[in-house]
Amino acid sequence: MRPRCRRRRHDAGRGRRCEKGPLLQCGGRRRPGALYAEEAVNHQGATDPLQGREAIVNLFRTECARATMVCEVEQILKDGEWAVLEWRDPLGLRGCGFFRVRDGRIVFQRGYFDPLCFFRQQGLAVPDHYLG
């Protein structure tokens, strides 16, 4: 059974409307690691880049163990190998990600969101390396 939709989004690359459930939901059926190439790089703005699928999967495991995360699609824009995802979560946090995709897998990702707002919304202590 497919998850019920929370948002409708416009697929700008195909000019049609389609319904989607959350793109990422901790504890959900979707396995984010399967989306990444073995040598992928994931760079979330405020932290050092992660190198390789294993490091990226470990990030998802760690973050999903300590926080409730749901990423709902606002819109996706595509141009060749590149895609931009604008997202929001049910608590109102917003962000975007830039993805380079080759052979159906993410090889590079750069994400932008406000991590301090995220930590506060989740009731988490702010890690020292975020405070500089």
N, CA, C and O atoms as CSV, one atom per row, in Angstrom:
chain,resi,resn,atom,element,x,y,z
A,1,MET,N,N,0.826,-1.175,0.000
A,1,MET,CA,C,0.000,0.000,0.000
A,1,MET,C,C,0.877,1.247,0.000
A,1,MET,O,O,1.846,1.321,0.756
A,2,ARG,N,N,0.549,2.224,-0.836
A,2,ARG,CA,C,1.320,3.454,-0.930
A,2,ARG,C,C,0.908,4.424,0.169
A,2,ARG,O,O,-0.256,4.454,0.567
A,3,PRO,N,N,1.869,5.228,0.668
A,3,PRO,CA,C,1.510,6.203,1.697
A,3,PRO,C,C,0.547,7.244,1.139
A,3,PRO,O,O,0.608,7.577,-0.045
A,4,ARG,N,N,-0.328,7.752,1.974
A,4,ARG,CA,C,-1.249,8.810,1.553
A,4,ARG,C,C,-0.481,10.097,1.343
A,4,ARG,O,O,0.522,10.353,2.011
A,5,CYS,N,N,-0.941,10.876,0.445
A,5,CYS,CA,C,-0.262,12.124,0.102
A,5,CYS,C,C,-0.484,13.173,1.171
A,5,CYS,O,O,-1.563,13.273,1.754
A,6,ARG,N,N,0.540,13.941,1.415
A,6,ARG,CA,C,0.413,15.090,2.295
A,6,ARG,C,C,0.395,16.368,1.472
A,6,ARG,O,O,-0.217,17.357,1.875
A,7,ARG,N,N,1.051,16.357,0.337
A,7,ARG,CA,C,1.145,17.538,-0.510
A,7,ARG,C,C,1.004,17.095,-1.965
A,7,ARG,O,O,1.329,15.963,-2.324
A,8,ARG,N,N,0.521,17.997,-2.774
A,8,ARG,CA,C,0.602,17.790,-4.216
A,8,ARG,C,C,1.800,18.587,-4.682
A,8,ARG,O,O,2.082,19.658,-4.145
A,9,ARG,N,N,2.488,18.091,-5.650
A,9,ARG,CA,C,3.600,18.869,-6.185
A,9,ARG,C,C,3.494,18.910,-7.700
A,9,ARG,O,O,2.871,18.051,-8.325
A,10,HIS,N,N,4.104,19.905,-8.259
A,10,HIS,CA,C,4.133,20.040,-9.704
A,10,HIS,C,C,5.483,19.555,-10.180
A,10,HIS,O,O,6.515,20.052,-9.731
A,11,ASP,N,N,5.490,18.606,-11.067
A,11,ASP,CA,C,6.721,18.082,-11.634
A,11,ASP,C,C,7.085,18.985,-12.813
A,11,ASP,O,O,6.604,18.785,-13.928
A,12,ALA,N,N,7.934,19.976,-12.557
A,12,ALA,CA,C,8.243,20.980,-13.573
A,12,ALA,C,C,8.904,20.371,-14.803
A,12,ALA,O,O,8.746,20.888,-15.908
A,13,GLY,N,N,9.635,19.289,-14.627
A,13,GLY,CA,C,10.309,18.671,-15.760
A,13,GLY,C,C,9.361,17.974,-16.715
A,13,GLY,O,O,9.695,17.813,-17.889
A,14,ARG,N,N,8.203,17.561,-16.261
A,14,ARG,CA,C,7.277,16.834,-17.115
A,14,ARG,C,C,5.965,17.586,-17.337
A,14,ARG,O,O,5.130,17.156,-18.133
A,15,GLY,N,N,5.781,18.701,-16.641
A,15,GLY,CA,C,4.591,19.504,-16.833
A,15,GLY,C,C,3.306,18.814,-16.404
A,15,GLY,O,O,2.255,19.054,-16.998
A,16,ARG,N,N,3.365,17.975,-15.400
A,16,ARG,CA,C,2.164,17.306,-14.912
A,16,ARG,C,C,2.148,17.333,-13.398
A,16,ARG,O,O,3.173,17.568,-12.758
A,17,ARG,N,N,0.990,17.095,-12.837
A,17,ARG,CA,C,0.870,17.052,-11.378
A,17,ARG,C,C,0.888,15.590,-10.944
A,17,ARG,O,O,0.315,14.720,-11.600
A,18,CYS,N,N,1.549,15.349,-9.845
A,18,CYS,CA,C,1.553,13.996,-9.312
A,18,CYS,C,C,1.520,14.083,-7.801
A,18,CYS,O,O,1.882,15.110,-7.225
A,19,GLU,N,N,1.096,13.034,-7.169
A,19,GLU,CA,C,0.998,13.034,-5.716
A,19,GLU,C,C,2.122,12.194,-5.141
A,19,GLU,O,O,2.488,11.152,-5.684
A,20,LYS,N,N,2.658,12.670,-4.033
A,20,LYS,CA,C,3.744,11.970,-3.351
A,20,LYS,C,C,3.525,12.035,-1.857
A,20,LYS,O,O,2.955,12.997,-1.342
A,21,GLY,N,N,3.977,11.014,-1.170
A,21,GLY,CA,C,4.045,11.061,0.281
A,21,GLY,C,C,5.358,11.713,0.659
A,21,GLY,O,O,6.015,12.307,-0.197
A,22,PRO,N,N,5.760,11.618,1.920
A,22,PRO,CA,C,7.028,12.214,2.346
A,22,PRO,C,C,8.199,11.624,1.571
A,22,PRO,O,O,8.249,10.416,1.340
A,23,LEU,N,N,9.131,12.467,1.175
A,23,LEU,CA,C,10.320,12.003,0.478
A,23,LEU,C,C,11.229,11.255,1.449
A,23,LEU,O,O,11.813,10.228,1.104
A,24,LEU,N,N,11.340,11.775,2.650
A,24,LEU,CA,C,12.137,11.121,3.691
A,24,LEU,C,C,11.320,11.125,4.963
A,24,LEU,O,O,10.793,12.160,5.372
A,25,GLN,N,N,11.220,9.987,5.573
A,25,GLN,CA,C,10.566,9.896,6.877
A,25,GLN,C,C,11.310,8.837,7.657
A,25,GLN,O,O,11.329,7.668,7.273
A,26,CYS,N,N,11.924,9.247,8.757
A,26,CYS,CA,C,12.676,8.286,9.563
A,26,CYS,C,C,11.760,7.147,9.984
A,26,CYS,O,O,10.637,7.372,10.434
A,27,GLY,N,N,12.248,5.926,9.833
A,27,GLY,CA,C,11.448,4.762,10.164
A,27,GLY,C,C,10.517,4.355,9.039
A,27,GLY,O,O,9.792,3.368,9.159
A,28,GLY,N,N,10.529,5.107,7.948
A,28,GLY,CA,C,9.671,4.790,6.809
A,28,GLY,C,C,10.243,3.646,5.987
A,28,GLY,O,O,11.309,3.111,6.293
A,29,ARG,N,N,9.520,3.287,4.947
A,29,ARG,CA,C,9.946,2.163,4.102
A,29,ARG,C,C,11.055,2.527,3.133
A,29,ARG,O,O,11.826,1.660,2.721
A,30,ARG,N,N,11.146,3.787,2.766
A,30,ARG,CA,C,12.160,4.206,1.804
A,30,ARG,C,C,13.532,4.157,2.453
A,30,ARG,O,O,13.700,4.594,3.592
A,31,ARG,N,N,14.498,3.636,1.745
A,31,ARG,CA,C,15.859,3.511,2.244
A,31,ARG,C,C,16.735,4.499,1.496
A,31,ARG,O,O,17.106,4.240,0.352
A,32,PRO,N,N,17.077,5.628,2.112
A,32,PRO,CA,C,17.822,6.667,1.406
A,32,PRO,C,C,19.161,6.195,0.846
A,32,PRO,O,O,19.589,6.683,-0.200
A,33,GLY,N,N,19.827,5.265,1.510
A,33,GLY,CA,C,21.126,4.801,1.032
A,33,GLY,C,C,21.078,4.217,-0.367
A,33,GLY,O,O,22.060,4.307,-1.105
A,34,ALA,N,N,19.972,3.627,-0.743
A,34,ALA,CA,C,19.841,3.030,-2.071
A,34,ALA,C,C,19.833,4.077,-3.178
A,34,ALA,O,O,20.011,3.737,-4.347
A,35,LEU,N,N,19.631,5.336,-2.829
A,35,LEU,CA,C,19.589,6.407,-3.823
A,35,LEU,C,C,20.981,6.913,-4.202
A,35,LEU,O,O,21.138,7.591,-5.217
A,36,TYR,N,N,21.990,6.588,-3.395
A,36,TYR,CA,C,23.318,7.168,-3.570
A,36,TYR,C,C,24.281,6.216,-4.265
A,36,TYR,O,O,24.249,5.006,-4.040
A,37,ALA,N,N,25.145,6.783,-5.118
A,37,ALA,CA,C,26.238,6.031,-5.718
A,37,ALA,C,C,27.255,5.695,-4.634
A,37,ALA,O,O,27.314,6.368,-3.604
A,38,GLU,N,N,28.040,4.674,-4.859
A,38,GLU,CA,C,29.035,4.236,-3.874
A,38,GLU,C,C,29.986,5.372,-3.482
A,38,GLU,O,O,30.352,5.499,-2.314
A,39,GLU,N,N,30.383,6.193,-4.451
A,39,GLU,CA,C,31.355,7.264,-4.203
A,39,GLU,C,C,30.699,8.628,-3.967
A,39,GLU,O,O,31.372,9.653,-4.075
A,40,ALA,N,N,29.438,8.662,-3.655
A,40,ALA,CA,C,28.683,9.915,-3.510
A,40,ALA,C,C,29.273,10.839,-2.440
A,40,ALA,O,O,29.938,10.397,-1.503
A,41,VAL,N,N,29.006,12.133,-2.614
A,41,VAL,CA,C,29.392,13.158,-1.645
A,41,VAL,C,C,28.109,13.864,-1.207
A,41,VAL,O,O,27.297,14.266,-2.040
A,42,ASN,N,N,27.935,14.010,0.104
A,42,ASN,CA,C,26.790,14.717,0.656
A,42,ASN,C,C,27.345,15.856,1.509
A,42,ASN,O,O,28.014,15.620,2.515
A,43,HIS,N,N,27.062,17.097,1.097
A,43,HIS,CA,C,27.579,18.259,1.819
A,43,HIS,C,C,26.405,19.099,2.306
A,43,HIS,O,O,25.779,19.822,1.531
A,44,GLN,N,N,26.119,18.994,3.588
A,44,GLN,CA,C,25.106,19.829,4.218
A,44,GLN,C,C,25.820,21.087,4.691
A,44,GLN,O,O,26.776,21.005,5.462
A,45,GLY,N,N,25.371,22.232,4.244
A,45,GLY,CA,C,26.028,23.519,4.403
A,45,GLY,C,C,26.880,23.757,5.628
A,45,GLY,O,O,27.990,24.271,5.494
A,46,ALA,N,N,26.419,23.412,6.813
A,46,ALA,CA,C,27.118,23.777,8.043
A,46,ALA,C,C,28.137,22.737,8.509
A,46,ALA,O,O,28.792,22.936,9.532
A,47,THR,N,N,28.280,21.650,7.788
A,47,THR,CA,C,29.188,20.583,8.219
A,47,THR,C,C,30.145,20.225,7.093
A,47,THR,O,O,29.954,20.639,5.950
A,48,ASP,N,N,31.172,19.455,7.422
A,48,ASP,CA,C,32.101,18.981,6.403
A,48,ASP,C,C,31.405,17.978,5.487
A,48,ASP,O,O,30.493,17.277,5.927
A,49,PRO,N,N,31.817,17.895,4.218
A,49,PRO,CA,C,31.199,16.936,3.298
A,49,PRO,C,C,31.429,15.498,3.746
A,49,PRO,O,O,32.492,15.159,4.266
A,50,LEU,N,N,30.426,14.667,3.539
A,50,LEU,CA,C,30.552,13.230,3.771
A,50,LEU,C,C,30.957,12.575,2.466
A,50,LEU,O,O,30.417,12.897,1.407
A,51,GLN,N,N,31.910,11.653,2.540
A,51,GLN,CA,C,32.418,10.963,1.353
A,51,GLN,C,C,31.971,9.513,1.380
A,51,GLN,O,O,32.321,8.778,2.302
A,52,GLY,N,N,31.202,9.089,0.384
A,52,GLY,CA,C,30.831,7.690,0.231
A,52,GLY,C,C,29.466,7.345,0.809
A,52,GLY,O,O,29.003,7.940,1.782
A,53,ARG,N,N,28.835,6.350,0.166
A,53,ARG,CA,C,27.489,5.927,0.565
A,53,ARG,C,C,27.441,5.467,2.008
A,53,ARG,O,O,26.482,5.775,2.716
A,54,GLU,N,N,28.447,4.739,2.463
A,54,GLU,CA,C,28.432,4.228,3.842
A,54,GLU,C,C,28.369,5.367,4.858
A,54,GLU,O,O,27.623,5.286,5.834
A,55,ALA,N,N,29.149,6.429,4.634
A,55,ALA,CA,C,29.122,7.583,5.538
A,55,ALA,C,C,27.762,8.277,5.499
A,55,ALA,O,O,27.272,8.740,6.529
A,56,ILE,N,N,27.154,8.349,4.322
A,56,ILE,CA,C,25.841,8.986,4.176
A,56,ILE,C,C,24.773,8.164,4.888
A,56,ILE,O,O,23.927,8.720,5.589
A,57,VAL,N,N,24.807,6.857,4.716
A,57,VAL,CA,C,23.845,5.974,5.398
A,57,VAL,C,C,24.015,6.086,6.912
A,57,VAL,O,O,23.025,6.114,7.643
A,58,ASN,N,N,25.253,6.149,7.388
A,58,ASN,CA,C,25.495,6.307,8.828
A,58,ASN,C,C,24.925,7.621,9.350
A,58,ASN,O,O,24.415,7.669,10.470
A,59,LEU,N,N,25.005,8.684,8.558
A,59,LEU,CA,C,24.398,9.952,8.951
A,59,LEU,C,C,22.893,9.791,9.124
A,59,LEU,O,O,22.335,10.238,10.127
A,60,PHE,N,N,22.227,9.157,8.157
A,60,PHE,CA,C,20.785,8.938,8.267
A,60,PHE,C,C,20.454,8.109,9.508
A,60,PHE,O,O,19.501,8.426,10.220
A,61,ARG,N,N,21.220,7.059,9.775
A,61,ARG,CA,C,20.975,6.226,10.963
A,61,ARG,C,C,21.087,7.049,12.247
A,61,ARG,O,O,20.224,6.982,13.121
A,62,THR,N,N,22.169,7.826,12.341
A,62,THR,CA,C,22.408,8.636,13.536
A,62,THR,C,C,21.308,9.675,13.724
A,62,THR,O,O,20.743,9.800,14.810
A,63,GLU,N,N,21.010,10.414,12.672
A,63,GLU,CA,C,20.026,11.496,12.785
A,63,GLU,C,C,18.614,10.962,13.012
A,63,GLU,O,O,17.846,11.553,13.771
A,64,CYS,N,N,18.267,9.863,12.369
A,64,CYS,CA,C,16.927,9.282,12.568
A,64,CYS,C,C,16.767,8.694,13.964
A,64,CYS,O,O,15.650,8.596,14.472
A,65,ALA,N,N,17.879,8.301,14.589
A,65,ALA,CA,C,17.812,7.753,15.949
A,65,ALA,C,C,17.560,8.847,16.982
A,65,ALA,O,O,17.028,8.566,18.056
A,66,ARG,N,N,17.933,10.090,16.676
A,66,ARG,CA,C,17.797,11.143,17.667
A,66,ARG,C,C,16.754,12.195,17.344
A,66,ARG,O,O,16.470,13.046,18.186
A,67,ALA,N,N,16.176,12.167,16.158
A,67,ALA,CA,C,15.216,13.204,15.771
A,67,ALA,C,C,14.108,12.613,14.912
A,67,ALA,O,O,14.279,11.571,14.280
A,68,THR,N,N,12.974,13.297,14.901
A,68,THR,CA,C,11.870,12.928,14.025
A,68,THR,C,C,11.974,13.798,12.786
A,68,THR,O,O,11.800,15.015,12.856
A,69,MET,N,N,12.257,13.175,11.656
A,69,MET,CA,C,12.432,13.945,10.426
A,69,MET,C,C,11.453,13.475,9.365
A,69,MET,O,O,11.312,12.281,9.102
A,70,VAL,N,N,10.785,14.442,8.768
A,70,VAL,CA,C,9.905,14.184,7.636
A,70,VAL,C,C,10.187,15.273,6.615
A,70,VAL,O,O,10.120,16.461,6.932
A,71,CYS,N,N,10.501,14.873,5.402
A,71,CYS,CA,C,10.800,15.810,4.328
A,71,CYS,C,C,9.693,15.700,3.285
A,71,CYS,O,O,9.564,14.678,2.610
A,72,GLU,N,N,8.896,16.757,3.157
A,72,GLU,CA,C,7.807,16.775,2.186
A,72,GLU,C,C,8.201,17.658,1.011
A,72,GLU,O,O,8.715,18.760,1.202
A,73,VAL,N,N,7.966,17.183,-0.180
A,73,VAL,CA,C,8.342,17.887,-1.397
A,73,VAL,C,C,7.461,19.111,-1.616
A,73,VAL,O,O,6.234,19.016,-1.584
A,74,GLU,N,N,8.086,20.250,-1.837
A,74,GLU,CA,C,7.388,21.447,-2.282
A,74,GLU,C,C,7.471,21.537,-3.813
A,74,GLU,O,O,6.460,21.726,-4.490
A,75,GLN,N,N,8.692,21.398,-4.341
A,75,GLN,CA,C,8.844,21.339,-5.793
A,75,GLN,C,C,10.198,20.743,-6.141
A,75,GLN,O,O,11.133,20.759,-5.341
A,76,ILE,N,N,10.273,20.217,-7.355
A,76,ILE,CA,C,11.506,19.668,-7.899
A,76,ILE,C,C,11.729,20.308,-9.266
A,76,ILE,O,O,10.830,20.343,-10.105
A,77,LEU,N,N,12.932,20.809,-9.471
A,77,LEU,CA,C,13.326,21.373,-10.753
A,77,LEU,C,C,14.480,20.543,-11.297
A,77,LEU,O,O,15.374,20.155,-10.546
A,78,LYS,N,N,14.467,20.268,-12.606
A,78,LYS,CA,C,15.500,19.413,-13.193
A,78,LYS,C,C,16.110,20.078,-14.419
A,78,LYS,O,O,15.437,20.789,-15.165
A,79,ASP,N,N,17.405,19.829,-14.607
A,79,ASP,CA,C,18.110,20.276,-15.801
A,79,ASP,C,C,19.275,19.324,-16.025
A,79,ASP,O,O,20.290,19.411,-15.333
A,80,GLY,N,N,19.140,18.427,-16.977
A,80,GLY,CA,C,20.197,17.453,-17.263
A,80,GLY,C,C,20.464,16.565,-16.066
A,80,GLY,O,O,19.551,15.927,-15.542
A,81,GLU,N,N,21.721,16.522,-15.629
A,81,GLU,CA,C,22.116,15.697,-14.479
A,81,GLU,C,C,21.751,16.328,-13.136
A,81,GLU,O,O,21.896,15.685,-12.097
A,82,TRP,N,N,21.284,17.567,-13.143
A,82,TRP,CA,C,21.049,18.298,-11.907
A,82,TRP,C,C,19.574,18.408,-11.570
A,82,TRP,O,O,18.726,18.539,-12.453
A,83,ALA,N,N,19.282,18.352,-10.273
A,83,ALA,CA,C,17.922,18.563,-9.775
A,83,ALA,C,C,18.006,19.407,-8.504
A,83,ALA,O,O,18.973,19.329,-7.746
A,84,VAL,N,N,16.978,20.206,-8.296
A,84,VAL,CA,C,16.856,21.015,-7.079
A,84,VAL,C,C,15.555,20.612,-6.403
A,84,VAL,O,O,14.497,20.589,-7.033
A,85,LEU,N,N,15.639,20.299,-5.136
A,85,LEU,CA,C,14.476,19.907,-4.349
A,85,LEU,C,C,14.223,20.973,-3.292
A,85,LEU,O,O,15.097,21.263,-2.475
A,86,GLU,N,N,13.034,21.554,-3.309
A,86,GLU,CA,C,12.610,22.444,-2.231
A,86,GLU,C,C,11.704,21.629,-1.326
A,86,GLU,O,O,10.779,20.978,-1.812
A,87,TRP,N,N,11.947,21.649,-0.014
A,87,TRP,CA,C,11.201,20.789,0.907
A,87,TRP,C,C,10.772,21.581,2.139
A,87,TRP,O,O,11.236,22.691,2.400
A,88,ARG,N,N,9.873,20.958,2.871
A,88,ARG,CA,C,9.444,21.476,4.171
A,88,ARG,C,C,9.141,20.290,5.058
A,88,ARG,O,O,8.958,19.172,4.577
A,89,ASP,N,N,9.087,20.538,6.360
A,89,ASP,CA,C,8.637,19.487,7.271
A,89,ASP,C,C,7.356,19.966,7.961
A,89,ASP,O,O,7.024,21.149,7.885
A,90,PRO,N,N,6.633,19.062,8.633
A,90,PRO,CA,C,5.361,19.446,9.244
A,90,PRO,C,C,5.476,20.525,10.322
A,90,PRO,O,O,4.481,21.169,10.653
A,91,LEU,N,N,6.678,20.731,10.874
A,91,LEU,CA,C,6.877,21.751,11.904
A,91,LEU,C,C,7.180,23.121,11.310
A,91,LEU,O,O,7.292,24.102,12.044
A,92,GLY,N,N,7.314,23.197,9.993
A,92,GLY,CA,C,7.534,24.473,9.333
A,92,GLY,C,C,8.956,24.741,8.883
A,92,GLY,O,O,9.200,25.750,8.221
A,93,LEU,N,N,9.908,23.873,9.216
A,93,LEU,CA,C,11.276,24.049,8.748
A,93,LEU,C,C,11.294,23.883,7.229
A,93,LEU,O,O,10.599,23.024,6.687
A,94,ARG,N,N,12.078,24.694,6.557
A,94,ARG,CA,C,12.187,24.625,5.102
A,94,ARG,C,C,13.656,24.513,4.710
A,94,ARG,O,O,14.552,24.921,5.449
A,95,GLY,N,N,13.874,23.945,3.522
A,95,GLY,CA,C,15.221,23.849,3.011
A,95,GLY,C,C,15.207,23.490,1.545
A,95,GLY,O,O,14.151,23.357,0.927
A,96,CYS,N,N,16.402,23.335,0.997
A,96,CYS,CA,C,16.512,22.908,-0.392
A,96,CYS,C,C,17.782,22.085,-0.542
A,96,CYS,O,O,18.715,22.195,0.254
A,97,GLY,N,N,17.794,21.275,-1.561
A,97,GLY,CA,C,18.951,20.449,-1.855
A,97,GLY,C,C,19.238,20.470,-3.342
A,97,GLY,O,O,18.322,20.508,-4.163
A,98,PHE,N,N,20.517,20.445,-3.683
A,98,PHE,CA,C,20.972,20.365,-5.062
A,98,PHE,C,C,21.588,18.992,-5.257
A,98,PHE,O,O,22.438,18.573,-4.472
A,99,PHE,N,N,21.168,18.296,-6.291
A,99,PHE,CA,C,21.572,16.915,-6.521
A,99,PHE,C,C,22.128,16.745,-7.926
A,99,PHE,O,O,21.547,17.235,-8.894
A,100,ARG,N,N,23.245,16.054,-8.032
A,100,ARG,CA,C,23.755,15.629,-9.335
A,100,ARG,C,C,23.533,14.122,-9.401
A,100,ARG,O,O,23.978,13.376,-8.529
A,101,VAL,N,N,22.836,13.690,-10.450
A,101,VAL,CA,C,22.451,12.285,-10.586
A,101,VAL,C,C,23.058,11.716,-11.864
A,101,VAL,O,O,22.939,12.301,-12.940
A,102,ARG,N,N,23.707,10.570,-11.724
A,102,ARG,CA,C,24.255,9.840,-12.882
A,102,ARG,C,C,23.859,8.376,-12.753
A,102,ARG,O,O,23.936,7.790,-11.673
A,103,ASP,N,N,23.443,7.810,-13.845
A,103,ASP,CA,C,23.044,6.396,-13.874
A,103,ASP,C,C,22.017,6.079,-12.794
A,103,ASP,O,O,22.044,4.999,-12.202
A,104,GLY,N,N,21.112,7.022,-12.538
A,104,GLY,CA,C,20.020,6.793,-11.596
A,104,GLY,C,C,20.384,6.890,-10.127
A,104,GLY,O,O,19.559,6.565,-9.272
A,105,ARG,N,N,21.604,7.330,-9.806
A,105,ARG,CA,C,22.037,7.453,-8.411
A,105,ARG,C,C,22.609,8.839,-8.146
A,105,ARG,O,O,23.197,9.464,-9.029
A,106,ILE,N,N,22.427,9.306,-6.920
A,106,ILE,CA,C,22.975,10.604,-6.523
A,106,ILE,C,C,24.481,10.470,-6.376
A,106,ILE,O,O,24.963,9.602,-5.648
A,107,VAL,N,N,25.234,11.338,-7.075
A,107,VAL,CA,C,26.693,11.346,-6.933
A,107,VAL,C,C,27.163,12.551,-6.119
A,107,VAL,O,O,28.256,12.536,-5.554
A,108,PHE,N,N,26.326,13.600,-6.060
A,108,PHE,CA,C,26.661,14.777,-5.268
A,108,PHE,C,C,25.378,15.402,-4.743
A,108,PHE,O,O,24.383,15.510,-5.460
A,109,GLN,N,N,25.418,15.811,-3.483
A,109,GLN,CA,C,24.279,16.500,-2.870
A,109,GLN,C,C,24.808,17.628,-2.010
A,109,GLN,O,O,25.760,17.460,-1.247
A,110,ARG,N,N,24.169,18.793,-2.148
A,110,ARG,CA,C,24.453,19.911,-1.248
A,110,ARG,C,C,23.124,20.378,-0.701
A,110,ARG,O,O,22.202,20.674,-1.461
A,111,GLY,N,N,23.020,20.446,0.623
A,111,GLY,CA,C,21.762,20.822,1.263
A,111,GLY,C,C,21.869,22.106,2.049
A,111,GLY,O,O,22.900,22.409,2.649
A,112,TYR,N,N,20.772,22.864,2.033
A,112,TYR,CA,C,20.699,24.112,2.774
A,112,TYR,C,C,19.439,24.127,3.621
A,112,TYR,O,O,18.336,23.937,3.107
A,113,PHE,N,N,19.600,24.351,4.914
A,113,PHE,CA,C,18.494,24.536,5.843
A,113,PHE,C,C,19.086,25.177,7.098
A,113,PHE,O,O,20.305,25.312,7.211
A,114,ASP,N,N,18.243,25.563,8.021
A,114,ASP,CA,C,18.719,26.199,9.244
A,114,ASP,C,C,18.859,25.139,10.339
A,114,ASP,O,O,17.870,24.780,10.978
A,115,PRO,N,N,20.074,24.637,10.561
A,115,PRO,CA,C,20.243,23.565,11.551
A,115,PRO,C,C,19.917,24.008,12.972
A,115,PRO,O,O,19.447,23.193,13.767
A,116,LEU,N,N,20.150,25.273,13.318
A,116,LEU,CA,C,19.839,25.727,14.676
A,116,LEU,C,C,18.336,25.663,14.939
A,116,LEU,O,O,17.914,25.258,16.022
A,117,CYS,N,N,17.524,26.061,13.955
A,117,CYS,CA,C,16.064,25.924,14.097
A,117,CYS,C,C,15.677,24.458,14.232
A,117,CYS,O,O,14.815,24.108,15.038
A,118,PHE,N,N,16.320,23.599,13.436
A,118,PHE,CA,C,16.039,22.169,13.497
A,118,PHE,C,C,16.304,21.627,14.904
A,118,PHE,O,O,15.462,20.931,15.471
A,119,PHE,N,N,17.475,21.945,15.464
A,119,PHE,CA,C,17.812,21.451,16.805
A,119,PHE,C,C,16.803,21.943,17.842
A,119,PHE,O,O,16.374,21.178,18.706
A,120,ARG,N,N,16.427,23.217,17.756
A,120,ARG,CA,C,15.457,23.767,18.708
A,120,ARG,C,C,14.100,23.094,18.572
A,120,ARG,O,O,13.489,22.736,19.579
A,121,GLN,N,N,13.613,22.912,17.335
A,121,GLN,CA,C,12.318,22.260,17.118
A,121,GLN,C,C,12.298,20.843,17.667
A,121,GLN,O,O,11.277,20.377,18.172
A,122,GLN,N,N,13.429,20.165,17.566
A,122,GLN,CA,C,13.524,18.778,17.992
A,122,GLN,C,C,13.869,18.642,19.471
A,122,GLN,O,O,13.862,17.535,20.009
A,123,GLY,N,N,14.173,19.763,20.135
A,123,GLY,CA,C,14.552,19.715,21.550
A,123,GLY,C,C,15.927,19.109,21.753
A,123,GLY,O,O,16.180,18.475,22.777
A,124,LEU,N,N,16.823,19.297,20.783
A,124,LEU,CA,C,18.164,18.727,20.837
A,124,LEU,C,C,19.197,19.785,21.210
A,124,LEU,O,O,19.046,20.961,20.877
A,125,ALA,N,N,20.234,19.358,21.896
A,125,ALA,CA,C,21.343,20.259,22.188
A,125,ALA,C,C,22.058,20.579,20.877
A,125,ALA,O,O,22.170,19.726,19.997
A,126,VAL,N,N,22.534,21.806,20.758
A,126,VAL,CA,C,23.281,22.227,19.566
A,126,VAL,C,C,24.714,21.734,19.688
A,126,VAL,O,O,25.394,22.081,20.654
A,127,PRO,N,N,25.198,20.928,18.730
A,127,PRO,CA,C,26.579,20.451,18.798
A,127,PRO,C,C,27.576,21.626,18.771
A,127,PRO,O,O,27.342,22.632,18.103
A,128,ASP,N,N,28.666,21.484,19.493
A,128,ASP,CA,C,29.664,22.558,19.607
A,128,ASP,C,C,30.169,23.031,18.246
A,128,ASP,O,O,30.390,24.227,18.059
A,129,HIS,N,N,30.357,22.119,17.294
A,129,HIS,CA,C,30.935,22.530,16.007
A,129,HIS,C,C,29.993,23.429,15.207
A,129,HIS,O,O,30.431,24.049,14.239
A,130,TYR,N,N,28.722,23.520,15.576
A,130,TYR,CA,C,27.806,24.448,14.936
A,130,TYR,C,C,27.948,25.854,15.496
A,130,TYR,O,O,27.570,26.830,14.846
A,131,LEU,N,N,28.485,25.955,16.686
A,131,LEU,CA,C,28.574,27.251,17.362
A,131,LEU,C,C,29.854,27.992,17.050
A,131,LEU,O,O,29.979,29.177,17.360
A,132,GLY,N,N,30.831,27.292,16.425
A,132,GLY,CA,C,32.069,27.908,15.979
A,132,GLY,C,C,32.900,28.388,17.080
A,132,GLY,O,O,33.979,28.933,16.847
